Amino acid sequence: MITQGAVEVLCQPLDERKGVGAMVTYSDLFTFVIMLCSVVTLVLTILRNKK
């Protein structure tokens, strides 16, 4: 659930945000790619089993 404070933070330019939340590490990128591959594999498996 997005609160009023979260919307205000998301609308600010990156330079005005507190902390280093805009940085993406290699670990985060690797985790995202693994998750994306898992979702694609799940969808393809579901579509193949429907036939």
CHARMM internal coordinates of N, CA and C (Angstrom, degrees):
IC EDIT
DIST 1 N 1 CA 1.4401
DIST 1 CA 1 C 1.5151
ANGL 1 N 1 CA 1 C 109.17
DIST 1 C 2 N 1.2863
ANGL 1 CA 1 C 2 N 117.10
DIHE 1 N 1 CA 1 C 2 N 128.29
DIST 2 N 2 CA 1.4657
ANGL 1 C 2 N 2 CA 121.11
DIHE 1 CA 1 C 2 N 2 CA -179.18
DIST 2 CA 2 C 1.5222
ANGL 2 N 2 CA 2 C 108.73
DIHE 1 C 2 N 2 CA 2 C -90.13
DIST 2 C 3 N 1.3162
ANGL 2 CA 2 C 3 N 115.50
DIHE 2 N 2 CA 2 C 3 N 129.09
DIST 3 N 3 CA 1.4550
ANGL 2 C 3 N 3 CA 119.89
DIHE 2 CA 2 C 3 N 3 CA 178.54
DIST 3 CA 3 C 1.5163
ANGL 3 N 3 CA 3 C 109.28
DIHE 2 C 3 N 3 CA 3 C -97.84
DIST 3 C 4 N 1.3016
ANGL 3 CA 3 C 4 N 117.04
DIHE 3 N 3 CA 3 C 4 N 171.87
DIST 4 N 4 CA 1.4587
ANGL 3 C 4 N 4 CA 121.93
DIHE 3 CA 3 C 4 N 4 CA -178.85
DIST 4 CA 4 C 1.5259
ANGL 4 N 4 CA 4 C 110.63
DIHE 3 C 4 N 4 CA 4 C -58.94
DIST 4 C 5 N 1.3301
ANGL 4 CA 4 C 5 N 117.83
DIHE 4 N 4 CA 4 C 5 N -41.43
DIST 5 N 5 CA 1.4658
ANGL 4 C 5 N 5 CA 121.31
DIHE 4 CA 4 C 5 N 5 CA -179.50
DIST 5 CA 5 C 1.5148
ANGL 5 N 5 CA 5 C 112.60
DIHE 4 C 5 N 5 CA 5 C -62.66
DIST 5 C 6 N 1.3332
ANGL 5 CA 5 C 6 N 116.88
DIHE 5 N 5 CA 5 C 6 N -38.61
DIST 6 N 6 CA 1.4610
ANGL 5 C 6 N 6 CA 120.72
DIHE 5 CA 5 C 6 N 6 CA -179.36
DIST 6 CA 6 C 1.5231
ANGL 6 N 6 CA 6 C 111.06
DIHE 5 C 6 N 6 CA 6 C -66.94
DIST 6 C 7 N 1.3226
ANGL 6 CA 6 C 7 N 117.13
DIHE 6 N 6 CA 6 C 7 N -37.21
DIST 7 N 7 CA 1.4636
ANGL 6 C 7 N 7 CA 120.37
DIHE 6 CA 6 C 7 N 7 CA 179.37
DIST 7 CA 7 C 1.5208
ANGL 7 N 7 CA 7 C 110.07
DIHE 6 C 7 N 7 CA 7 C -65.70
DIST 7 C 8 N 1.3121
ANGL 7 CA 7 C 8 N 116.99
DIHE 7 N 7 CA 7 C 8 N -40.17
DIST 8 N 8 CA 1.4653
ANGL 7 C 8 N 8 CA 120.22
DIHE 7 CA 7 C 8 N 8 CA 179.05
DIST 8 CA 8 C 1.5222
ANGL 8 N 8 CA 8 C 111.26
DIHE 7 C 8 N 8 CA 8 C -64.02
DIST 8 C 9 N 1.3228
ANGL 8 CA 8 C 9 N 117.82
DIHE 8 N 8 CA 8 C 9 N -38.60
DIST 9 N 9 CA 1.4666
ANGL 8 C 9 N 9 CA 121.36
DIHE 8 CA 8 C 9 N 9 CA 179.74
DIST 9 CA 9 C 1.5215
ANGL 9 N 9 CA 9 C 110.01
DIHE 8 C 9 N 9 CA 9 C -67.97
DIST 9 C 10 N 1.3379
ANGL 9 CA 9 C 10 N 117.20
DIHE 9 N 9 CA 9 C 10 N -40.21
DIST 10 N 10 CA 1.4611
ANGL 9 C 10 N 10 CA 120.47
DIHE 9 CA 9 C 10 N 10 CA -178.23
DIST 10 CA 10 C 1.5219
ANGL 10 N 10 CA 10 C 112.08
DIHE 9 C 10 N 10 CA 10 C -68.18
DIST 10 C 11 N 1.3185
ANGL 10 CA 10 C 11 N 117.58
DIHE 10 N 10 CA 10 C 11 N -27.27
DIST 11 N 11 CA 1.4599
ANGL 10 C 11 N 11 CA 121.21
DIHE 10 CA 10 C 11 N 11 CA -177.72
DIST 11 CA 11 C 1.5300
ANGL 11 N 11 CA 11 C 112.98
DIHE 10 C 11 N 11 CA 11 C -83.85
DIST 11 C 12 N 1.3287
ANGL 11 CA 11 C 12 N 117.49
DIHE 11 N 11 CA 11 C 12 N -13.12
DIST 12 N 12 CA 1.4664
ANGL 11 C 12 N 12 CA 120.81
DIHE 11 CA 11 C 12 N 12 CA -179.48
DIST 12 CA 12 C 1.5225
ANGL 12 N 12 CA 12 C 110.09
DIHE 11 C 12 N 12 CA 12 C -77.30
DIST 12 C 13 N 1.3295
ANGL 12 CA 12 C 13 N 117.84
DIHE 12 N 12 CA 12 C 13 N 150.19
DIST 13 N 13 CA 1.4647
ANGL 12 C 13 N 13 CA 120.14
DIHE 12 CA 12 C 13 N 13 CA 173.28
DIST 13 CA 13 C 1.5301
ANGL 13 N 13 CA 13 C 110.75
DIHE 12 C 13 N 13 CA 13 C -62.29
DIST 13 C 14 N 1.3261
ANGL 13 CA 13 C 14 N 116.44
DIHE 13 N 13 CA 13 C 14 N 156.93
DIST 14 N 14 CA 1.4606
ANGL 13 C 14 N 14 CA 120.64
DIHE 13 CA 13 C 14 N 14 CA -176.29
DIST 14 CA 14 C 1.5252
ANGL 14 N 14 CA 14 C 112.95
DIHE 13 C 14 N 14 CA 14 C -58.48
DIST 14 C 15 N 1.3284
ANGL 14 CA 14 C 15 N 117.65
DIHE 14 N 14 CA 14 C 15 N -35.26
DIST 15 N 15 CA 1.4561
ANGL 14 C 15 N 15 CA 120.16
DIHE 14 CA 14 C 15 N 15 CA -176.40
DIST 15 CA 15 C 1.5213
ANGL 15 N 15 CA 15 C 112.51
DIHE 14 C 15 N 15 CA 15 C -68.47
DIST 15 C 16 N 1.3173
ANGL 15 CA 15 C 16 N 118.15
DIHE 15 N 15 CA 15 C 16 N -24.84
DIST 16 N 16 CA 1.4481
ANGL 15 C 16 N 16 CA 121.27
DIHE 15 CA 15 C 16 N 16 CA -176.75
DIST 16 CA 16 C 1.5223
ANGL 16 N 16 CA 16 C 112.81
DIHE 15 C 16 N 16 CA 16 C -90.78
DIST 16 C 17 N 1.3065
ANGL 16 CA 16 C 17 N 118.80
DIHE 16 N 16 CA 16 C 17 N -7.54
DIST 17 N 17 CA 1.4658
ANGL 16 C 17 N 17 CA 121.47
DIHE 16 CA 16 C 17 N 17 CA 179.76
DIST 17 CA 17 C 1.5149
ANGL 17 N 17 CA 17 C 109.66
DIHE 16 C 17 N 17 CA 17 C -72.56
DIST 17 C 18 N 1.3150
ANGL 17 CA 17 C 18 N 114.85
DIHE 17 N 17 CA 17 C 18 N 147.35
DIST 18 N 18 CA 1.4618
ANGL 17 C 18 N 18 CA 119.65
DIHE 17 CA 17 C 18 N 18 CA 178.29
DIST 18 CA 18 C 1.5240
ANGL 18 N 18 CA 18 C 108.97
DIHE 17 C 18 N 18 CA 18 C -81.54
DIST 18 C 19 N 1.3041
ANGL 18 CA 18 C 19 N 117.06
DIHE 18 N 18 CA 18 C 19 N 144.76
DIST 19 N 19 CA 1.4529
ANGL 18 C 19 N 19 CA 121.57
DIHE 18 CA 18 C 19 N 19 CA 177.48
DIST 19 CA 19 C 1.5125
ANGL 19 N 19 CA 19 C 112.45
DIHE 18 C 19 N 19 CA 19 C 79.42
DIST 19 C 20 N 1.3265
ANGL 19 CA 19 C 20 N 115.16
DIHE 19 N 19 CA 19 C 20 N -166.20
DIST 20 N 20 CA 1.4552
ANGL 19 C 20 N 20 CA 121.30
DIHE 19 CA 19 C 20 N 20 CA -177.41
DIST 20 CA 20 C 1.5230
ANGL 20 N 20 CA 20 C 108.66
DIHE 19 C 20 N 20 CA 20 C -117.92
DIST 20 C 21 N 1.3174
ANGL 20 CA 20 C 21 N 117.32
DIHE 20 N 20 CA 20 C 21 N 43.33
DIST 21 N 21 CA 1.4533
ANGL 20 C 21 N 21 CA 121.61
DIHE 20 CA 20 C 21 N 21 CA -176.65
DIST 21 CA 21 C 1.5132
ANGL 21 N 21 CA 21 C 113.86
DIHE 20 C 21 N 21 CA 21 C -67.92
DIST 21 C 22 N 1.3231
ANGL 21 CA 21 C 22 N 118.48
DIHE 21 N 21 CA 21 C 22 N -18.23
DIST 22 N 22 CA 1.4545
ANGL 21 C 22 N 22 CA 120.98
DIHE 21 CA 21 C 22 N 22 CA -176.89
DIST 22 CA 22 C 1.5239
ANGL 22 N 22 CA 22 C 112.48
DIHE 21 C 22 N 22 CA 22 C -83.62
DIST 22 C 23 N 1.3189
ANGL 22 CA 22 C 23 N 118.26
DIHE 22 N 22 CA 22 C 23 N -10.25
DIST 23 N 23 CA 1.4671
ANGL 22 C 23 N 23 CA 120.64
DIHE 22 CA 22 C 23 N 23 CA -179.24
DIST 23 CA 23 C 1.5240
ANGL 23 N 23 CA 23 C 110.64
DIHE 22 C 23 N 23 CA 23 C -77.07
DIST 23 C 24 N 1.3243
ANGL 23 CA 23 C 24 N 116.49
DIHE 23 N 23 CA 23 C 24 N 138.33
DIST 24 N 24 CA 1.4616
ANGL 23 C 24 N 24 CA 122.30
DIHE 23 CA 23 C 24 N 24 CA 176.07
DIST 24 CA 24 C 1.5194
ANGL 24 N 24 CA 24 C 107.47
DIHE 23 C 24 N 24 CA 24 C -113.88
DIST 24 C 25 N 1.3137
ANGL 24 CA 24 C 25 N 116.27
DIHE 24 N 24 CA 24 C 25 N 124.39
DIST 25 N 25 CA 1.4580
ANGL 24 C 25 N 25 CA 120.28
DIHE 24 CA 24 C 25 N 25 CA -179.68
DIST 25 CA 25 C 1.5280
ANGL 25 N 25 CA 25 C 109.45
DIHE 24 C 25 N 25 CA 25 C -90.86
DIST 25 C 26 N 1.3169
ANGL 25 CA 25 C 26 N 115.83
DIHE 25 N 25 CA 25 C 26 N 165.05
DIST 26 N 26 CA 1.4602
ANGL 25 C 26 N 26 CA 120.01
DIHE 25 CA 25 C 26 N 26 CA 176.83
DIST 26 CA 26 C 1.5235
ANGL 26 N 26 CA 26 C 110.64
DIHE 25 C 26 N 26 CA 26 C -62.42
DIST 26 C 27 N 1.3185
ANGL 26 CA 26 C 27 N 117.05
DIHE 26 N 26 CA 26 C 27 N -34.05
DIST 27 N 27 CA 1.4580
ANGL 26 C 27 N 27 CA 120.74
DIHE 26 CA 26 C 27 N 27 CA 178.46
DIST 27 CA 27 C 1.5255
ANGL 27 N 27 CA 27 C 110.63
DIHE 26 C 27 N 27 CA 27 C -64.01
DIST 27 C 28 N 1.3299
ANGL 27 CA 27 C 28 N 117.07
DIHE 27 N 27 CA 27 C 28 N -43.77
DIST 28 N 28 CA 1.4614
ANGL 27 C 28 N 28 CA 120.82
DIHE 27 CA 27 C 28 N 28 CA 177.77
DIST 28 CA 28 C 1.5256
ANGL 28 N 28 CA 28 C 110.69
DIHE 27 C 28 N 28 CA 28 C -63.20
DIST 28 C 29 N 1.3201
ANGL 28 CA 28 C 29 N 116.67
DIHE 28 N 28 CA 28 C 29 N -42.69
DIST 29 N 29 CA 1.4592
ANGL 28 C 29 N 29 CA 121.29
DIHE 28 CA 28 C 29 N 29 CA 179.98
DIST 29 CA 29 C 1.5248
ANGL 29 N 29 CA 29 C 111.19
DIHE 28 C 29 N 29 CA 29 C -63.60
DIST 29 C 30 N 1.3187
ANGL 29 CA 29 C 30 N 116.80
DIHE 29 N 29 CA 29 C 30 N -43.96
DIST 30 N 30 CA 1.4624
ANGL 29 C 30 N 30 CA 121.96
DIHE 29 CA 29 C 30 N 30 CA 178.94
DIST 30 CA 30 C 1.5237
ANGL 30 N 30 CA 30 C 110.27
DIHE 29 C 30 N 30 CA 30 C -62.48
DIST 30 C 31 N 1.3309
ANGL 30 CA 30 C 31 N 117.51
DIHE 30 N 30 CA 30 C 31 N -44.18
DIST 31 N 31 CA 1.4608
ANGL 30 C 31 N 31 CA 121.54
DIHE 30 CA 30 C 31 N 31 CA 179.01
DIST 31 CA 31 C 1.5261
ANGL 31 N 31 CA 31 C 111.00
DIHE 30 C 31 N 31 CA 31 C -62.77
DIST 31 C 32 N 1.3273
ANGL 31 CA 31 C 32 N 117.37
DIHE 31 N 31 CA 31 C 32 N -40.78
DIST 32 N 32 CA 1.4570
ANGL 31 C 32 N 32 CA 121.10
DIHE 31 CA 31 C 32 N 32 CA 178.85
DIST 32 CA 32 C 1.5203
ANGL 32 N 32 CA 32 C 111.56
DIHE 31 C 32 N 32 CA 32 C -64.18
DIST 32 C 33 N 1.3214
ANGL 32 CA 32 C 33 N 117.55
DIHE 32 N 32 CA 32 C 33 N -42.63
DIST 33 N 33 CA 1.4672
ANGL 32 C 33 N 33 CA 120.98
DIHE 32 CA 32 C 33 N 33 CA -179.46
DIST 33 CA 33 C 1.5274
ANGL 33 N 33 CA 33 C 110.46
DIHE 32 C 33 N 33 CA 33 C -65.99
DIST 33 C 34 N 1.3247
ANGL 33 CA 33 C 34 N 117.56
DIHE 33 N 33 CA 33 C 34 N -40.79
DIST 34 N 34 CA 1.4671
ANGL 33 C 34 N 34 CA 121.34
DIHE 33 CA 33 C 34 N 34 CA 177.61
DIST 34 CA 34 C 1.5300
ANGL 34 N 34 CA 34 C 110.21
DIHE 33 C 34 N 34 CA 34 C -62.03
DIST 34 C 35 N 1.3324
ANGL 34 CA 34 C 35 N 116.54
DIHE 34 N 34 CA 34 C 35 N -43.85
DIST 35 N 35 CA 1.4617
ANGL 34 C 35 N 35 CA 120.81
DIHE 34 CA 34 C 35 N 35 CA 179.37
DIST 35 CA 35 C 1.5262
ANGL 35 N 35 CA 35 C 110.87
DIHE 34 C 35 N 35 CA 35 C -64.11
DIST 35 C 36 N 1.3290
ANGL 35 CA 35 C 36 N 116.72
DIHE 35 N 35 CA 35 C 36 N -41.92
DIST 36 N 36 CA 1.4578
ANGL 35 C 36 N 36 CA 121.17
DIHE 35 CA 35 C 36 N 36 CA 178.97
DIST 36 CA 36 C 1.5278
ANGL 36 N 36 CA 36 C 110.97
DIHE 35 C 36 N 36 CA 36 C -62.43
DIST 36 C 37 N 1.3088
ANGL 36 CA 36 C 37 N 117.52
DIHE 36 N 36 CA 36 C 37 N -43.86
DIST 37 N 37 CA 1.4705
ANGL 36 C 37 N 37 CA 121.31
DIHE 36 CA 36 C 37 N 37 CA 177.41
DIST 37 CA 37 C 1.5275
ANGL 37 N 37 CA 37 C 111.18
DIHE 36 C 37 N 37 CA 37 C -62.51
DIST 37 C 38 N 1.3193
ANGL 37 CA 37 C 38 N 116.95
DIHE 37 N 37 CA 37 C 38 N -38.56
DIST 38 N 38 CA 1.4621
ANGL 37 C 38 N 38 CA 120.83
DIHE 37 CA 37 C 38 N 38 CA 179.13
DIST 38 CA 38 C 1.5222
ANGL 38 N 38 CA 38 C 111.53
DIHE 37 C 38 N 38 CA 38 C -64.55
DIST 38 C 39 N 1.3166
ANGL 38 CA 38 C 39 N 117.02
DIHE 38 N 38 CA 38 C 39 N -41.83
DIST 39 N 39 CA 1.4647
ANGL 38 C 39 N 39 CA 120.59
DIHE 38 CA 38 C 39 N 39 CA 179.78
DIST 39 CA 39 C 1.5245
ANGL 39 N 39 CA 39 C 110.30
DIHE 38 C 39 N 39 CA 39 C -66.42
DIST 39 C 40 N 1.3201
ANGL 39 CA 39 C 40 N 117.54
DIHE 39 N 39 CA 39 C 40 N -42.82
DIST 40 N 40 CA 1.4694
ANGL 39 C 40 N 40 CA 120.76
DIHE 39 CA 39 C 40 N 40 CA 178.70
DIST 40 CA 40 C 1.5252
ANGL 40 N 40 CA 40 C 110.30
DIHE 39 C 40 N 40 CA 40 C -63.10
DIST 40 C 41 N 1.3174
ANGL 40 CA 40 C 41 N 117.63
DIHE 40 N 40 CA 40 C 41 N -42.47
DIST 41 N 41 CA 1.4612
ANGL 40 C 41 N 41 CA 121.38
DIHE 40 CA 40 C 41 N 41 CA 178.35
DIST 41 CA 41 C 1.5210
ANGL 41 N 41 CA 41 C 111.08
DIHE 40 C 41 N 41 CA 41 C -63.23
DIST 41 C 42 N 1.3189
ANGL 41 CA 41 C 42 N 117.36
DIHE 41 N 41 CA 41 C 42 N -41.33
DIST 42 N 42 CA 1.4647
ANGL 41 C 42 N 42 CA 121.17
DIHE 41 CA 41 C 42 N 42 CA 178.35
DIST 42 CA 42 C 1.5257
ANGL 42 N 42 CA 42 C 111.20
DIHE 41 C 42 N 42 CA 42 C -62.30
DIST 42 C 43 N 1.3200
ANGL 42 CA 42 C 43 N 116.87
DIHE 42 N 42 CA 42 C 43 N -45.12
DIST 43 N 43 CA 1.4677
ANGL 42 C 43 N 43 CA 120.77
DIHE 42 CA 42 C 43 N 43 CA -179.76
DIST 43 CA 43 C 1.5267
ANGL 43 N 43 CA 43 C 110.32
DIHE 42 C 43 N 43 CA 43 C -64.31
DIST 43 C 44 N 1.3157
ANGL 43 CA 43 C 44 N 117.34
DIHE 43 N 43 CA 43 C 44 N -44.07
DIST 44 N 44 CA 1.4625
ANGL 43 C 44 N 44 CA 119.93
DIHE 43 CA 43 C 44 N 44 CA 179.09
DIST 44 CA 44 C 1.5266
ANGL 44 N 44 CA 44 C 111.76
DIHE 43 C 44 N 44 CA 44 C -63.76
DIST 44 C 45 N 1.3031
ANGL 44 CA 44 C 45 N 117.53
DIHE 44 N 44 CA 44 C 45 N -38.11
DIST 45 N 45 CA 1.4664
ANGL 44 C 45 N 45 CA 121.51
DIHE 44 CA 44 C 45 N 45 CA 178.56
DIST 45 CA 45 C 1.5161
ANGL 45 N 45 CA 45 C 110.65
DIHE 44 C 45 N 45 CA 45 C -65.43
DIST 45 C 46 N 1.3195
ANGL 45 CA 45 C 46 N 117.05
DIHE 45 N 45 CA 45 C 46 N -42.71
DIST 46 N 46 CA 1.4642
ANGL 45 C 46 N 46 CA 120.96
DIHE 45 CA 45 C 46 N 46 CA 179.08
DIST 46 CA 46 C 1.5269
ANGL 46 N 46 CA 46 C 110.24
DIHE 45 C 46 N 46 CA 46 C -63.97
DIST 46 C 47 N 1.3318
ANGL 46 CA 46 C 47 N 117.01
DIHE 46 N 46 CA 46 C 47 N -42.87
DIST 47 N 47 CA 1.4696
ANGL 46 C 47 N 47 CA 120.12
DIHE 46 CA 46 C 47 N 47 CA -179.19
DIST 47 CA 47 C 1.5164
ANGL 47 N 47 CA 47 C 112.18
DIHE 46 C 47 N 47 CA 47 C -66.98
DIST 47 C 48 N 1.3013
ANGL 47 CA 47 C 48 N 118.21
DIHE 47 N 47 CA 47 C 48 N -35.58
DIST 48 N 48 CA 1.4746
ANGL 47 C 48 N 48 CA 121.31
DIHE 47 CA 47 C 48 N 48 CA 179.39
DIST 48 CA 48 C 1.5255
ANGL 48 N 48 CA 48 C 111.23
DIHE 47 C 48 N 48 CA 48 C -70.43
DIST 48 C 49 N 1.3346
ANGL 48 CA 48 C 49 N 117.91
DIHE 48 N 48 CA 48 C 49 N -35.70
DIST 49 N 49 CA 1.4537
ANGL 48 C 49 N 49 CA 120.92
DIHE 48 CA 48 C 49 N 49 CA -177.24
DIST 49 CA 49 C 1.5183
ANGL 49 N 49 CA 49 C 113.08
DIHE 48 C 49 N 49 CA 49 C -78.06
DIST 49 C 50 N 1.3207
ANGL 49 CA 49 C 50 N 118.33
DIHE 49 N 49 CA 49 C 50 N -13.75
DIST 50 N 50 CA 1.4649
ANGL 49 C 50 N 50 CA 120.82
DIHE 49 CA 49 C 50 N 50 CA 178.84
DIST 50 CA 50 C 1.5231
ANGL 50 N 50 CA 50 C 111.70
DIHE 49 C 50 N 50 CA 50 C -73.69
DIST 50 C 51 N 1.3150
ANGL 50 CA 50 C 51 N 118.12
DIHE 50 N 50 CA 50 C 51 N -24.57
DIST 51 N 51 CA 1.4610
ANGL 50 C 51 N 51 CA 121.49
DIHE 50 CA 50 C 51 N 51 CA -175.52
DIST 51 CA 51 C 1.5052
ANGL 51 N 51 CA 51 C 112.26
DIHE 50 C 51 N 51 CA 51 C -76.15
END
COOR INIT
IC SEED 1 N 1 CA 1 C
IC BUILD
